Amino acid sequence: MTEVRTATELRERGTRHTVITRRAGRKVLAAGVLLLAPVLAACGGPRPVSQASRVAALFTKAAAQLQRAGVGSTSAHVLADSAHFSSGSTVSLWVTAPAHGIGAAGRCFYLYVDHGGHGGPFTAGRCGMPPDRVTLHRITSAATGDIVVGTTGMLASAAVRIEAAGHSALRRVTSGYFLIPASLSSYESFNLTILDRNNRALRVVTGAKATPGL
């Protein structure tokens, strides 16, 4: 089966956000990672949908698609982290609930971006991650700036120490996902130390660069 993806531009009060919407089908890559294209989800109309309701619908749909493809998954999800940007935007990272023992191919995340009244929110996400390496993905929005989300695969990771240009931050890892804080997300490369629950280093990645898009 094939996956058809198209770029969609959403203009909101003079700003433009480029995201990719899923139009049809799905595809399992050679590496065994099932990808879902980012989903555009702008709120509007007389009955706006809450963040929790919108995110729940996305995870329910993703889990159904994964299960039809023979990949174990669950619609259960948790709010893993959030980042607040100087533009007034808030980015929330939602991930597959860690308590269900889902493998790397069946885990999903969605970023919910709220522009703080300066345009409707949107979501973007994907399912599946490389099971054995650390990755970074970057979304650039004219209204928000750089948003960087990372994955740690099946490492028993609990936190990540992030260093960039002499600055550092410690963020938690949930279901193998983490969010680079807004104060560091604009930098080009990062040094990452993946930590377990006892604060022991599991892996160190130097000069990690984020892949544009999801």
N, C-alpha and C positions, 0 to 999 in steps of 0.2 A: 504494500500500500504506500501511497505517496503523501507527502505533506506539502500543501500550497500555502505560502506565506506572502503577505503583501504589506508594504509600509503604509501607515495611515498617519496623516498629520492632523492634529487636533489644535485648533486655534481658539484660545480662550482669553478674551479681553486683551487682545494685542500680543499674547505670547503664543509660542508654538512648541508643541511637544511631539517628537517623532517616536512612535511606538510601532510594534508589529502585531498584527492581529491574526489569529488562527482562522483560516477559512474552511479547510477541509482536511480530513484524513489524519494520519499519524505515521511515524516511521521510527523504527528501532535502529539506531546506528550500530556500526560494527563493534564499537566499544561496549555495547550493551546499555547505553544511556538513552532513555526515552525522553525526548524533548517535547515540551509544550510551548508554543510561541507565546510571547507576552500578550496579555488580554487588555484591551482598552475598556475602561469602565468609568465613564464620566457620569457624575450624578446630576440630576436636573429634573424639571417637571414639578408638578404640584405635590408629589409624594416622594421626597428624596429617600434613598435607601441608606441605612446606617452602615458604617464601616464593618461592623461585626457581621451583619446579614450578607453584605456583598462578598466578604472574604469567605464566609461559610459556603455560599453558593459556588464559588470558584473551586474550593477544595473538594466539594461534593462532585462536581463535574470532572475534575482531574482524576479523582480516585476511580470513578466509573470508567473513564477512558483507559486508565492503566490496567484495571482488572479485565477489561475486554481484550487487552493486548497480552494477557497472561502474566502481568507484573503485579506482585502483591503490594497493596497500598491500603490506606485508610483515609477517611475524610476528617478524622480528628486532627485538630490543629491548635497551636498556642501562639500567643504574641511573644516573640523572642527578644526583640529589642526595638529601640526607636532612636531617631536622630533629629535634632532641631537645627535648622539652618538659619543664617542671618537674614535671609529673604522672608522669613516668617513661615516657611514650609516645614512640615513635620513628616518624616518618612518612618513608617512602621513596618517592621519585618515580621511576617507571619510564616510559620513553618509547620511541617507535619509533626504531630505530637510525638515526643521521644519515647513514651512509655509502651509503644506498640511493637518495637523491635523490627521496624520496616527496613529493608535493605536499601542500598544506595540508589538503585534504579527506581524505587517506589516513593522516594522522598520528594516533597515539593516545597517551594517557597513562593510567597507573593509579597511584593513591596506595595504598600498603600501610601500614596503621596497626597497629602492634604496641603493645599497652597494657602491656607489661612485666610480664606475669603478673597483671594486674588485669582480666582478661576476654579473650575470644578476639579475635584480630585480624580486621579486615575490609578490603575493598578497595572503592574507588570510582573510576570513570574515565569517559572519553568519547573519541570519535574526531572529528576535524575541528576546524578553527579558522579564524577569519576570516583571509584571506591578507594583508590590508593594514592591520591595526590591532592595537594592544596591548590585551589583555583580562585581567581578573582574576576568579577565582571563589573563593568562600569556603564552606567546610564548617565548621559548628560542632558540636562533640561535647562532651557533658557530661564525658566522661572525659579528653579531650585538650585541648579549647579550640578556638581558631580556627585552621584550616588554610587557607592561601591559596596558590593556584597561578596562574601567569600564562602568557600566550602572546604571542609576538611575530610570528606569521604568517610570511611569507616573507622578512622582513628578514634580512640576512646577519649575524645577531647572535651574539655569543660570550659576552657578559656583560651584566648589568644592575646599575646602581647604584640602590639603594633607599633613600629617605629618608622618615622619618615622625617627627613631633614632636621634631625636633632630633637624632634618631638616624639612623645610616646603616649600610648593609651592601652588600657587593659579592658577587653570586652569579653562577655560570656559567649560560649558556643552552644547552640541548641540544635539537636538533630543534625549536627554537622554543618550548620550555617552560622555566619556571623556578619555583622554590619560594621563597616569602617565608620568611625565618628565623623561628623561634619567638619570638625576642625582639621582633619587629616585627609579627607577624601579627594581634595584637589591635587594632591601630590602625584607624581608620575609613577613612583615605585615605592615599595614597602619592604621592610624586614619583618618577618613574622615568626614568632615562637609559639608553637602549639603546645598547650599545657593540659595535663590531666587533672583530675579532681584533687590530687595531692600537690598540685603546683609543680610537678615534674615535667621537664621538657620532653615532648614526644617527637617533635620534628622542628627544625629551624630552616626557614626559607629566606634567602637574602635576595634583594633586588627584584621582588615579585612585582610584575606589572599586570594590570587588569585588562582583560579582553573587552573591547568595546561591545556594548549590547549584551543580550542574554543568550 
